Amino acid sequence: MDFFKRLSLLVFIFSILFDSTNGSSVLLERAKESEFMDWMVGIRRRLHENPELGYEEFETSKLIRKELDSMGIEYKYPIAVTGIVGFIGTGRAPFVGLRADMDALPIQESVEWEHKSKVPGKMHACGHDAHVAMLLGAAKILQERKSEIQGTVVLIFQPAEEGGGGAKRMIDEGAVQNIDAIFGCHIAGEFPVGTVASRPGPIMAGSGFFEAVITGKGGHAAIPQHTIDPIIAASNVIVSLQHLISREADPLDSQVVTVAKFQGGGAFNVIPDSVTIGGTFRAFSKESFMQLRQRIEEVIVRQASVQRCNATVDFLTNTHPFFPPTINNPSLHAHFEKVASDIVGPTNVREKPPVMGAEDFAFFSDAVPATYYYFVGMATDSDKLFPKAHSPFFTINEAALPYGAASHASLALNYLSEFRNNLSNRGNVDEAHDEL
């Protein structure tokens, strides 16, 4: 092979490598443009001023639909009461989803600033206002590059992430039908702005809640022999529940059982008839999670009976459905590392240690073949520590918004491109799914 043929081959190979990330860094440059940035910040601040709780996000949804209309993006509404599903691309396979949660929390904001919550007792204390702004930013980028999309990007604006099981309801109402992969993200104060973080496999725990009523026989505290004391029974139950972790769980399989609620009696000298306790349990595998559930009920009922009390246990699944563990697909992690490295540079792609917190994005793993959840850094170079989510002092560094928008858009664009190329190589592009 002569020199010019070798040179042509090298140019061809490098062009393929460059195209494989669809110019992801260019998308970040677009998201950082002052007009684009001001638009995203404006959306986030309007949402922050008017927080709405799960399944009550009517004004939030109205704002999102107005922005989608202005961009000429088609969507379906309502799904799961206030949810929206938008579509960009060909309307045909392959399909990739991008998800943002919309709901706020029942918290009184303590941060004094120009755009403080105007609704008493409600606050965007978990960054969902930023998540919506970033997904709308990604939608704008994708719509501008609509001709490059080799398939369909599905925009999922989800209600009721904070305990309401909004993801499950979106699934039940068909929001993710035919989707091959879905990405979600969360703003993160523990990583610097300009970085993104995640990991393959389990990244957030599965979670559930429980409440138990332990019933005995009340009476005067001075003559306990004439009573059946439910407080003693409940105290023994709480200690025994901790043995599930220290003596039954594999030390290498992280699990948590926490009793955070104890209500019983209202006088210093009266033993009550009953006591109510409640709490949460967490695990990183479905098997461990279901084993914990079974043993929690057994321990409460049987330990109460030792103290001559009766006990009933409610896992509150009607109002607080079990959240499965959030588990990242290994192949999508490789995809994330490649795309994110092109956006922020390889040294700014960090590993996120698994945490015992839960995220209802995990529900999508039961309905979508491949799911992936990542974090967008927002910490500054100063010594300022961002308050943890669900704090009345929670704040957002809005400089992180372009990174979330560009990451979402690039992950979707490149996934569709690679998916299409892989199918082409196998000769079955048109057999993936039906038209949406």
C-alpha positions in Angstrom: 0.0 0.0 0.0 1.5 3.3 -1.0 1.8 6.4 1.2 -1.3 8.2 -0.1 -3.5 5.1 0.3 -2.2 4.7 3.9 -2.9 8.4 4.6 -6.4 8.1 3.2 -7.1 5.1 5.3 -5.9 6.9 8.4 -8.0 9.9 7.6 -11.0 7.6 7.2 -10.4 5.9 10.5 -10.0 9.2 12.4 -13.2 10.6 10.8 -15.1 7.6 12.1 -13.7 8.0 15.5 -14.6 11.7 15.5 -18.1 11.1 14.2 -18.7 8.4 16.8 -19.2 11.2 19.4 -21.2 13.4 17.1 -19.2 16.5 18.1 -20.4 16.3 21.7 -18.2 19.2 22.8 -19.9 21.4 20.3 -23.2 20.8 22.0 -21.7 22.0 25.3 -20.5 25.2 23.5 -24.1 25.7 22.3 -25.6 25.2 25.8 -23.1 27.7 27.2 -24.0 30.5 24.8 -25.3 33.5 26.9 -28.8 33.6 25.3 -29.2 29.8 25.6 -27.9 29.9 29.2 -30.2 32.8 30.2 -33.2 30.9 28.8 -32.4 27.8 30.9 -31.8 29.8 34.0 -35.1 31.7 33.5 -37.0 28.4 33.3 -35.3 27.0 36.4 -36.1 30.2 38.4 -39.7 30.3 37.4 -40.1 26.7 38.4 -38.3 27.4 41.7 -40.6 30.3 42.5 -43.7 28.1 42.0 -43.0 24.6 43.3 -45.8 22.0 43.1 -46.0 18.6 44.9 -46.4 15.2 43.2 -49.3 14.9 40.8 -50.1 18.6 41.4 -47.5 19.9 38.8 -50.2 21.6 36.6 -48.5 24.9 36.2 -45.1 23.2 35.9 -46.5 21.1 33.1 -48.1 24.1 31.5 -44.7 25.9 31.4 -43.0 22.8 29.8 -45.7 22.4 27.2 -45.4 26.1 26.3 -41.7 25.7 25.7 -42.2 22.5 23.7 -44.8 24.3 21.5 -42.4 27.2 20.9 -39.8 24.7 19.7 -42.2 22.8 17.5 -41.8 19.6 19.4 -44.7 17.2 19.4 -45.8 15.6 22.7 -48.5 13.7 24.5 -50.3 15.1 27.6 -51.6 14.2 30.1 -49.8 11.0 31.1 -49.9 10.1 34.8 -52.0 13.2 35.6 -49.4 15.9 34.8 -46.7 14.0 32.9 -45.6 14.9 29.4 -43.9 12.7 26.7 -42.3 14.6 23.8 -40.8 13.2 20.6 -37.9 14.5 18.4 -36.7 12.7 15.3 -38.0 10.3 12.7 -40.9 8.8 14.8 -39.4 5.4 14.0 -36.9 3.0 15.7 -34.6 3.1 17.5 -36.1 4.9 20.5 -34.0 6.4 23.3 -35.5 8.1 26.4 -34.4 11.1 28.4 -36.2 11.7 31.8 -36.6 14.6 34.2 -38.6 14.7 37.4 -40.8 17.7 38.0 -42.2 17.7 41.6 -41.2 19.7 44.7 -41.1 18.9 48.4 -43.3 19.9 51.3 -40.5 22.0 52.8 -40.5 25.7 53.8 -37.6 27.4 52.0 -35.0 29.1 54.3 -32.8 30.5 51.6 -33.3 34.3 51.2 -32.8 35.2 47.5 -34.7 37.0 44.7 -36.4 33.8 43.4 -37.3 32.2 46.7 -40.4 29.9 46.7 -43.6 31.9 46.6 -45.6 29.0 47.9 -45.6 28.6 51.7 -44.5 25.1 52.8 -43.3 24.0 49.4 -39.8 24.1 47.8 -37.7 22.7 45.1 -35.2 21.2 47.6 -34.0 18.3 45.4 -33.1 20.1 42.2 -36.0 19.0 40.0 -36.4 22.5 38.8 -32.9 22.2 37.4 -33.6 18.8 35.9 -36.5 20.2 34.0 -34.5 23.1 32.7 -31.7 20.8 31.6 -34.0 18.4 29.7 -35.7 21.4 28.0 -32.1 22.6 27.1 -31.4 19.1 25.7 -34.7 19.2 23.7 -33.7 22.6 22.2 -30.3 21.3 21.1 -31.8 18.1 19.7 -34.5 20.0 17.8 -31.9 22.2 16.2 -30.1 19.0 15.0 -33.3 17.1 14.2 -32.0 16.1 10.7 -29.0 14.3 12.4 -31.2 12.1 14.6 -31.2 8.5 13.4 -34.3 7.4 15.2 -36.5 9.0 17.9 -35.6 10.8 21.2 -38.4 10.5 23.7 -38.6 13.3 26.3 -40.1 12.2 29.6 -41.2 14.8 32.0 -42.3 12.8 35.1 -44.4 13.8 38.1 -44.2 12.5 41.6 -40.7 11.2 42.0 -40.7 12.0 45.7 -42.4 8.9 47.0 -45.4 9.0 44.7 -44.1 6.4 42.3 -44.5 8.7 39.3 -42.2 6.6 37.1 -44.3 3.5 37.7 -47.4 5.3 36.7 -45.8 6.7 33.6 -44.8 3.1 32.7 -48.3 1.8 33.3 -49.7 4.5 31.0 -47.4 3.5 28.1 -44.8 6.3 28.3 -41.8 4.1 27.6 -43.3 1.7 25.1 -40.7 0.6 22.5 -37.9 2.5 24.2 -34.6 0.7 24.0 -32.6 2.7 26.5 -33.3 5.5 28.9 -31.0 8.1 30.7 -31.7 10.1 33.8 -29.6 12.5 35.8 -29.4 14.4 39.1 -27.6 17.5 40.1 -24.9 16.8 42.6 -23.1 19.1 45.1 -20.3 16.7 46.0 -18.7 17.0 42.5 -17.3 20.2 40.9 -19.1 22.0 38.2 -17.8 20.8 34.8 -17.7 17.1 36.0 -20.1 14.3 35.6 -20.2 11.0 37.7 -21.6 7.6 37.7 -20.7 3.9 37.9 -21.8 0.6 36.3 -24.1 -1.7 38.3 -25.9 -0.7 41.5 -25.7 3.0 42.1 -28.7 3.7 44.4 -30.6 1.3 46.7 -34.0 -0.1 46.6 -36.3 1.2 49.4 -39.5 0.6 51.2 -41.4 1.8 54.2 -43.2 0.1 57.1 -45.5 1.0 59.9 -46.5 -1.3 62.8 -49.1 -1.0 65.5 -48.2 -2.9 68.6 -51.2 -3.4 70.9 -51.2 -4.4 74.6 -53.3 -3.3 77.6 -52.9 0.1 79.1 -53.1 1.1 82.7 -51.5 3.1 85.5 -47.7 3.3 85.4 -47.6 2.5 89.2 -49.1 -0.9 88.7 -47.5 -2.3 85.6 -48.4 -5.9 86.6 -52.0 -5.1 85.6 -51.0 -4.0 82.1 -49.4 -5.5 79.0 -46.9 -2.8 78.1 -46.6 -2.1 74.4 -43.7 0.3 74.9 -41.5 -2.5 76.3 -42.6 -4.7 73.3 -41.8 -2.0 70.8 -38.4 -1.3 72.4 -37.5 -5.0 72.0 -38.8 -5.0 68.4 -36.5 -2.1 67.5 -33.4 -3.7 69.0 -34.2 -7.0 67.3 -34.7 -5.3 63.9 -31.1 -4.1 64.0 -30.0 -7.7 64.3 -31.3 -8.3 60.8 -28.4 -6.2 59.6 -25.7 -7.2 62.1 -26.4 -10.9 62.2 -28.4 -11.9 59.1 -27.2 -9.8 56.3 -23.9 -10.4 54.4 -21.5 -7.7 55.5 -20.5 -7.2 51.9 -24.1 -6.7 50.8 -25.1 -3.2 52.1 -28.5 -3.1 53.8 -30.2 -0.7 56.2 -33.2 -0.9 58.5 -34.0 2.3 60.4 -36.9 2.9 62.8 -37.5 6.6 62.6 -41.0 6.8 64.1 -42.1 6.0 67.6 -45.5 7.2 68.9 -47.2 6.0 72.1 -48.7 7.5 75.1 -49.2 11.1 76.2 -48.8 11.1 79.9 -45.9 10.4 82.3 -47.9 8.0 84.5 -50.1 6.1 82.0 -49.0 3.0 80.0 -50.7 3.3 76.6 -52.9 0.6 75.0 -50.8 0.7 71.8 -47.6 2.0 70.2 -47.0 2.9 66.5 -43.5 2.5 65.1 -42.3 3.0 61.5 -39.3 3.3 59.4 -37.5 2.4 56.1 -35.4 -0.4 54.8 -32.9 -0.4 52.0 -30.9 -2.9 49.9 -29.0 -3.1 46.6 -30.5 -6.3 45.3 -34.1 -7.4 44.9 -33.3 -10.7 46.7 -31.9 -8.9 49.7 -34.7 -6.4 49.7 -37.5 -9.0 49.7 -35.7 -11.0 52.4 -35.6 -7.9 54.6 -39.3 -7.3 54.0 -40.2 -10.8 55.1 -38.0 -10.7 58.2 -39.1 -7.3 59.3 -42.7 -8.5 59.5 -41.7 -11.8 61.2 -39.6 -10.0 63.8 -42.2 -7.4 64.7 -45.1 -9.9 65.0 -43.1 -12.6 66.9 -41.1 -10.3 69.1 -44.3 -8.5 70.1 -45.9 -11.8 71.0 -43.0 -12.6 73.3 -44.2 -9.6 75.3 -47.8 -10.8 75.2 -48.7 -8.0 72.6 -50.3 -8.2 69.2 -48.8 -6.5 66.2 -49.9 -5.6 62.7 -47.5 -4.5 60.0 -48.3 -2.3 57.0 -45.7 -1.7 54.2 -47.7 1.3 52.9 -47.5 0.2 49.2 -50.7 1.9 48.3 -49.2 5.3 49.1 -45.4 4.6 49.0 -44.6 1.8 46.5 -41.4 -0.1 46.9 -38.6 1.4 44.9 -36.3 -1.2 43.2 -32.6 -0.6 43.2 -31.2 1.7 40.5 -28.8 -0.4 38.5 -26.8 1.0 35.6 -26.4 -1.1 32.4 -22.6 -1.9 31.9 -22.8 -1.3 28.2 -24.5 2.1 28.7 -21.8 3.0 31.2 -19.1 2.5 28.5 -21.2 4.7 26.2 -21.5 7.3 29.0 -17.8 7.3 29.6 -17.0 7.8 25.9 -19.6 10.6 25.4 -18.9 12.4 28.6 -15.1 12.3 28.0 -15.7 14.2 24.8 -17.9 16.8 26.5 -15.9 17.5 29.7 -12.6 15.6 29.2 -11.6 12.2 30.6 -10.3 13.6 33.9 -13.7 15.2 34.6 -15.6 11.9 34.3 -15.7 10.7 37.9 -16.8 7.5 39.7 -19.9 7.8 41.9 -19.8 5.5 44.9 -23.1 3.7 45.5 -25.5 5.3 48.0 -28.4 4.0 50.1 -30.7 6.8 48.9 -33.4 5.7 46.4 -34.6 7.0 43.1 -37.9 6.0 41.3 -36.0 6.1 38.0 -35.3 2.5 39.0 -38.8 1.5 38.0 -37.8 2.0 34.3 -35.5 -1.0 34.6 -38.6 -3.3 34.7 -39.9 -1.8 31.4 -36.8 -0.7 29.4 -34.0 -3.1 28.3 -31.2 -0.7 29.3 -31.3 2.1 31.9 -28.6 4.6 33.1 -28.5 7.2 35.8 -25.7 9.8 36.3 -24.9 12.9 38.3 -24.0 16.4 37.1 -21.5 18.3 39.4 -22.3 21.8 40.6 -19.7 22.5 43.4 -17.6 25.6 43.0 -13.9 26.1 43.6 -14.6 27.9 46.9 -14.9 26.2 50.3 -18.6 26.5 50.2 -20.4 23.2 50.8 -23.8 22.8 49.2 -26.5 21.7 51.7 -27.7 18.2 51.0 -30.9 17.6 49.1 -34.2 17.9 51.0 -32.7 20.6 53.2 -34.6 24.0 53.5 -31.2 25.6 52.7 -30.7 23.6 49.4 -29.4 25.7 46.5 -28.3 25.1 42.9 -25.3 26.3 41.1 -26.9 27.3 37.8 -23.5 27.1 36.0 -24.1 23.3 35.9 -27.2 23.6 33.6 -25.3 23.5 30.3 -23.4 20.4 31.3 -26.7 18.5 32.0 -28.3 19.7 28.8 -25.3 18.9 26.6 -24.8 15.5 28.3 -28.5 14.5 27.8 -28.5 15.6 24.2 -25.2 13.9 23.3 -26.0 10.6 25.1 -29.2 10.4 23.0 -27.7 11.4 19.7 -24.7 9.1 20.0 -26.8 6.2 21.3 -29.1 6.4 18.3 -26.2 6.6 15.9 -24.4 3.6 17.4 -27.5 1.6 17.7 -28.3 2.2 14.1 -24.8 1.3 13.0 -24.9 -1.9 15.0 -28.2 -2.9 13.5 -26.9 -2.0 10.0 -24.0 -4.3 10.6 -26.4 -7.1 11.5 -28.7 -6.3 8.6 -31.9 -5.8 10.6 -32.4 -2.0 10.9 -36.0 -2.2 10.1 -36.9 -5.0 12.4 -36.3 -3.2 15.7 -39.7 -1.8 16.6 -42.8 -0.6 14.9 -43.4 3.1 14.2 -44.3 5.1 17.3 
